């Protein structure tokens, strides 16, 4: 719930009024598409590996994304 509040606040601050509808549509499309793609990828990983393989892959991906995002946050 907090994530939605933070995203909505930042979204309203960063996006100009005239582009808010378009940017919101793209954000929603990416969010829904990402959930579907993640389910497909997770199922494929579980089928080729073990049931824990998707979780290890997600942990590795989150570690990489955090490392990439960390540098600008420290600057």
Buried (B, 14 or more C-beta within 10 A) or exposed (E): EEEEEEEEEEEEEEBEEEEEEEEEEEEEEEEEEEEEEEEEEBEEBBEEEEEEBBEEBBEEEEEEEEEEEEEEEEE
